[in-house]
Each structure stands twice: as C-alpha cells, then as structure tokens.
Amino acid sequence: MKLLSPKLMCLCALAALSACSSPKEVDLQASPYTQAATIRDNGGTYKVGSAYQIMGQWYYPEEDYNYSEEGMASWYGDDFHAKTTANGEEYDMNSLTAAHRTLPLPSIVRVTNLENGRSLVLRVNDRGPYAKNRIIDVSKRAAELLGFKTKGTAKVRVEILPKESLALKQALLEQDFEPNYGLYSARNESFSSEVPPPSDTNPEYIDRNVLVGAGASVPQSRVSTTKIAAADTTSVSAKPRVAAGGKKFYVQAGAFSKQASALSLSKRLASFGEVQTTAANVNGSTFYRVRLGPYNVQEDAVNAANKLNDYGFNDTRIVKD
C-alpha cells in the first residue's frame, strides 16, 4: 500500500477538520426550537448587549419589535468569513444572515431592496455596519439574492418580524411560547429550477402584469416575467377576471422531477393555504407540480402569489387549469 507523504497527510487532516467545523445553516422555516438548537450547536446565544462606542459614536442595543427603517445596505464576505459573530456563532458568508447595530441577536428581519423590489428574510446575528448612513450589513449570499453584490450597496427597508424574533428568543432562552407565528421562507433560490417550464402541453401561464393599470394593487417590482398566452396580453377591466369554461386559477410554486422535492415544498407552503401536489406527464417525462389554489378570481391568485413573493418564493406562476 502506498503511504501518503507527511505534507499530504497534514493537508488531508486540515481539510477534514475544516469540514467538521463548518457551521450548519439555520433553517428559518423550521420551528423556533429547531432553529435555536442549530444556533447553539454553532456556538450562538441570545443577547442584546450594553451600550457601546465605535469611532466616537454611541450605540444602544435594545429589544425593539416595532423596528422599521430605510437606509443603505452593504455586504461583508471573505474578510470576515469563519470569524466569530457578536452572538458567538461562526460567520458564514454563504448563509442568510446580517449584521445590525442595535437589534437583539438573533432577530429575524425582512430586507427589501428598494431599487429593484427584491425582498429577503434574514437572521441578524452580528453587529455593524459602522460606515456613515448604512443601517445593515448582509452576507455575501444575501447581497447576491437581493441583487446588489456587484454594486456593493443599495437603498433598503429593514423591518423586524416580531413574532418570529420573539419566538426565537424564547426558544433560545428555553421559555414557553405560543407557536402561532407564520412560517417565512428565507430561500429565494428557484424551487422550480430542477426542470424548465413545460411548453405546449402545460396549462397557459398568466402574466400578473395584465392587472397593472386596472386598479389592482400589484406593485411593479413584483410583476413576474412569466410566459403568457397571446389571448391574455390585453389589459383587463376593473371587473374581477373569472376563469371561463369551468377552469380555475392556481399559483404554481414549483415543478419537480423528483416527488420528494415536491412534497418538501408542499409542507413549506401549508401555512399559506390549500396546497395541491399533482403529477403531470410532459413529453414522456413525469413532473410533480406544487400549487396553491384553486381560486375562482384571478386577482385572488395574484394576491396569493404576491404574498409568496413577500416570503421569498420568487418563482411563482399563475396558471389557469
């Protein structure tokens, strides 16, 4: 048997140690107790902290469950990767976390990029930033998903999610709480990226843009670039659009080649309404579609899709079937 050189053995040992010590990502869709267990495994704790001074400026951490602020966001990555955060965890630039100057650690916040409308739920577990006019530092991965990594900064709105933040605090402190909070998805990656949208054999896709300009409350930043049948490109009147021919409207959140992936997404969407997981044969292949609905009126489907977008599901499509 060929023996490894001492140098190669050392490198292998270091790689193994690095793999073992990598922090686990906290699943913001899991229960607060599950989140808290992962945070503790990563060395983290709950803390607010005392007033502190940085570069002559005083900061006063506090529990503020009404917090909402607009300002500039930046991101931090390689220079801080694997270093200890303010609440004792190991910073992972590829996780969905952020740094804030005064919010409790950890807190759950929604960050909305006001320049492109993208929104993401993040967990605050570090302190900063301290550059002028900046109100939050997000991880490298969060900056990519929010669409400002290349630019470096963006104007954002930061809002604390009070129920989620308080439940996580109570779980970390091993206190009892009422688990009546909504489950928020912090994953903006496309759930339907396993397969491309089927074409001719699929039910027609409805572009939510047909409701814009007709008195519907659909912000332009949330209008998708989904496929739309030629017959649906005209503007609609203020009268609610009802599906004809016995058809209904659905919000399709994903299409998967693996049934397990579809069932996993179905569980995540259960708190948003009635979920249907159905198999469809497209060009000889079986795909599993995950949909919310049915809805009799298209505007109801649009509102449901926008709600999913608010919680990080950005690849939804409205279908008529």
C-alpha positions in Angstrom: 0.0 0.0 0.0 1.3 3.4 -1.0 1.7 5.7 2.0 0.8 9.4 1.9 3.6 11.9 2.4 3.6 13.8 5.8 2.7 17.0 4.0 -0.3 15.4 2.2 -1.4 13.8 5.4 -1.4 17.2 7.1 -3.4 18.8 4.3 -6.0 16.0 4.5 -6.3 16.4 8.2 -6.8 20.1 7.9 -9.5 19.6 5.3 -11.3 17.1 7.5 -11.1 19.4 10.5 -12.4 22.3 8.3 -15.4 20.1 7.1 -16.3 19.1 10.6 -16.2 22.6 12.0 -18.3 24.2 9.2 -21.4 25.8 10.8 -24.8 24.4 10.0 -27.2 26.8 8.3 -30.3 27.8 10.4 -33.5 26.8 8.6 -35.8 29.8 9.1 -38.8 27.6 8.1 -38.2 25.2 10.9 -39.7 25.6 14.4 -38.0 28.1 16.7 -36.8 25.2 18.9 -35.1 23.6 15.9 -33.5 27.0 14.9 -32.4 27.5 18.5 -30.8 24.1 18.6 -28.8 24.8 15.4 -27.7 28.2 16.7 -26.5 26.7 20.0 -24.7 23.9 18.0 -22.9 26.8 16.1 -21.9 28.4 19.4 -24.5 31.1 19.3 -26.6 32.6 22.2 -29.3 35.2 22.7 -28.0 38.6 23.7 -29.0 42.2 23.5 -25.8 43.7 24.9 -24.9 47.0 26.6 -24.3 50.4 25.0 -21.1 50.6 23.2 -19.0 53.1 21.3 -17.4 52.8 17.9 -15.4 55.6 16.4 -16.8 58.2 18.8 -20.4 57.1 18.1 -22.5 55.5 20.8 -25.0 52.7 20.0 -27.7 51.4 22.3 -28.9 47.8 21.6 -32.5 47.1 22.7 -35.5 44.9 22.0 -37.5 46.9 19.5 -40.2 44.7 17.9 -41.6 47.7 16.1 -38.4 48.4 14.2 -38.6 49.6 10.6 -36.0 51.8 8.9 -34.9 52.8 5.4 -31.3 53.4 4.6 -28.2 52.0 2.8 -27.2 48.3 3.0 -23.8 46.9 2.3 -22.4 43.4 2.5 -19.4 41.6 4.0 -17.7 38.5 2.9 -14.2 36.9 2.7 -12.5 39.2 5.2 -14.9 38.1 7.9 -15.7 34.6 6.8 -15.2 32.0 9.6 -14.7 34.7 12.2 -16.8 34.9 15.3 -20.0 36.9 15.2 -21.3 39.1 18.0 -23.5 36.4 19.4 -20.8 33.7 19.3 -21.5 31.9 16.0 -19.1 31.4 13.2 -19.8 33.8 10.3 -20.6 32.1 7.1 -20.8 34.5 4.1 -22.9 31.9 2.2 -25.7 31.8 4.8 -28.7 34.1 5.0 -27.6 36.3 7.9 -26.9 40.0 8.6 -25.3 42.4 11.0 -27.2 45.3 12.7 -26.0 47.8 15.2 -28.8 47.6 17.8 -31.3 44.8 17.2 -31.3 41.8 19.5 -29.1 38.9 18.5 -30.6 36.9 16.8 -33.5 38.7 15.3 -35.5 37.9 12.1 -35.8 40.7 9.7 -37.2 41.3 6.2 -34.8 43.3 3.9 -36.3 44.9 0.8 -34.1 46.3 -1.9 -36.0 49.5 -2.8 -34.1 49.8 -6.0 -35.3 46.5 -7.6 -38.1 45.4 -5.3 -36.4 42.1 -4.2 -37.2 41.0 -0.6 -35.4 38.5 1.6 -35.8 37.3 5.2 -32.6 37.2 7.1 -31.3 36.4 10.6 -29.4 39.1 12.4 -26.5 37.5 14.4 -23.8 40.2 14.2 -23.0 43.8 14.9 -22.4 46.5 12.3 -22.1 48.3 9.9 -20.5 51.5 11.1 -20.0 53.3 7.9 -22.0 56.5 7.5 -25.6 56.2 6.5 -25.6 52.3 6.4 -28.1 50.5 8.5 -27.4 46.8 7.8 -24.6 44.6 6.5 -25.9 41.4 4.8 -24.0 38.3 3.9 -22.4 37.8 0.5 -25.1 35.3 -0.4 -27.9 37.7 0.7 -26.4 40.5 -1.4 -26.4 38.2 -4.4 -30.1 37.3 -3.9 -31.0 40.9 -3.2 -29.3 42.0 -6.4 -26.6 44.4 -5.2 -23.5 42.4 -4.7 -21.7 43.8 -7.7 -22.8 47.4 -6.9 -21.8 47.0 -3.3 -24.6 49.0 -1.7 -28.3 49.6 -2.1 -31.1 51.5 -0.5 -33.2 49.1 1.5 -36.0 48.9 4.0 -35.3 46.8 7.1 -38.3 45.5 9.1 -38.1 43.2 12.1 -40.5 40.3 12.1 -41.7 40.5 15.7 -43.4 37.1 16.2 -40.6 35.2 14.6 -37.9 37.2 16.5 -39.7 36.8 19.8 -40.4 33.1 19.4 -36.7 32.5 18.5 -35.6 34.5 21.6 -37.9 32.4 23.8 -36.7 29.2 22.3 -33.1 30.1 22.9 -33.9 31.0 26.5 -35.9 27.8 26.9 -39.1 29.7 27.6 -42.6 28.6 26.7 -44.3 30.4 23.7 -47.4 30.1 21.6 -46.3 28.6 18.2 -48.8 30.7 16.3 -46.3 32.6 14.2 -46.4 32.4 10.4 -43.6 30.4 8.7 -41.5 32.5 6.5 -39.3 31.2 3.7 -35.9 32.7 3.6 -34.9 30.9 0.5 -35.0 32.9 -2.7 -33.5 30.3 -4.9 -35.9 29.0 -7.5 -37.8 26.0 -6.3 -38.7 25.0 -9.8 -35.1 25.2 -11.2 -34.9 21.4 -11.5 -36.8 21.4 -14.7 -37.6 24.1 -17.3 -41.3 25.2 -17.5 -43.0 22.7 -19.9 -44.2 24.4 -23.1 -47.1 23.5 -25.3 -48.6 20.8 -23.1 -48.7 23.0 -20.0 -51.7 25.0 -18.9 -51.4 28.6 -20.1 -49.4 30.9 -17.9 -50.9 34.2 -16.9 -48.7 37.3 -16.6 -49.6 39.3 -13.5 -48.9 42.4 -15.4 -52.3 42.2 -17.0 -53.7 43.5 -13.7 -51.5 46.5 -13.5 -53.2 49.7 -14.6 -56.6 48.3 -13.9 -56.9 49.5 -10.3 -55.3 46.3 -8.9 -52.7 46.7 -6.1 -49.8 44.9 -7.8 -46.5 46.7 -7.4 -44.4 46.8 -10.5 -41.5 45.4 -8.6 -43.5 42.2 -8.0 -44.6 41.7 -11.6 -43.1 38.4 -12.9 -41.7 37.7 -16.3 -43.7 34.5 -16.7 -45.0 33.1 -20.0 -48.3 34.4 -21.2 -50.7 33.2 -23.8 -51.3 35.6 -26.7 -55.0 35.8 -25.8 -54.1 37.2 -22.4 -51.9 40.1 -23.4 -54.7 42.6 -23.4 -55.5 44.8 -20.4 -58.4 43.8 -18.3 -61.2 45.9 -16.9 -61.7 46.7 -13.3 -64.2 43.8 -13.1 -62.7 40.8 -11.5 -61.3 38.3 -14.0 -63.1 34.9 -13.7 -61.8 31.8 -15.3 -64.2 30.6 -18.0 -65.0 27.0 -19.1 -65.0 25.6 -15.7 -61.3 26.4 -15.2 -59.7 27.7 -12.1 -56.7 29.9 -11.3 -53.7 28.4 -9.4 -50.4 29.7 -8.1 -47.7 27.3 -9.2 -44.7 27.5 -6.9 -42.6 24.7 -8.4 -42.3 21.8 -10.8 -40.0 18.9 -10.0 -38.8 15.7 -11.5 -38.5 14.2 -8.0 -41.6 13.7 -6.0 -39.7 14.1 -2.7 -38.8 17.7 -3.7 -42.4 18.5 -4.5 -43.6 17.1 -1.2 -41.0 19.1 0.7 -42.1 22.3 -0.9 -45.8 21.4 -0.2 -45.1 21.2 3.5 -43.4 24.6 3.4 -46.4 26.1 1.7 -49.0 24.6 4.0 -49.4 27.8 6.1 -50.3 29.8 3.0 -53.5 28.0 2.0 -54.7 24.9 0.2 -51.8 23.1 -1.5 -52.0 20.6 -4.3 -49.3 18.3 -5.5 -50.1 16.7 -8.8 -48.2 14.5 -11.3 -48.1 15.6 -15.0 -46.8 13.8 -18.0 -44.9 16.2 -20.2 -43.2 14.9 -23.4 -42.9 11.5 -21.9 -41.5 12.6 -18.5 -43.3 12.9 -15.2 -43.1 16.2 -13.3 -44.7 16.9 -9.9 -46.3 20.3 -9.7 -46.9 22.2 -6.4 -49.8 24.7 -6.5 -51.8 26.9 -4.2 -55.5 27.1 -5.0 -57.9 26.8 -6.7 -59.0 30.4 -7.0 -62.2 31.5 -8.9 -60.9 35.0 -9.5 -57.6 35.9 -11.0 -56.9 38.8 -8.6 -57.1 36.3 -5.6 -54.4 34.3 -7.2 -52.3 37.4 -7.8 -52.6 38.4 -4.2 -51.6 34.9 -3.1 -48.6 35.0 -5.5 -47.5 38.3 -4.1 -47.8 37.0 -0.6 -45.5 34.1 -1.5 -43.1 36.7 -3.1 -43.0 38.6 0.2 -41.8 35.5 2.0 -39.1 34.7 -0.5 -40.8 32.4 -3.1 -39.9 34.5 -6.2 -40.5 31.9 -8.9 -44.3 31.6 -8.7 -46.5 31.4 -11.8 -50.2 31.9 -12.1 -51.8 29.2 -14.2 -55.4 28.6 -15.5 -56.3 25.0 -15.5 
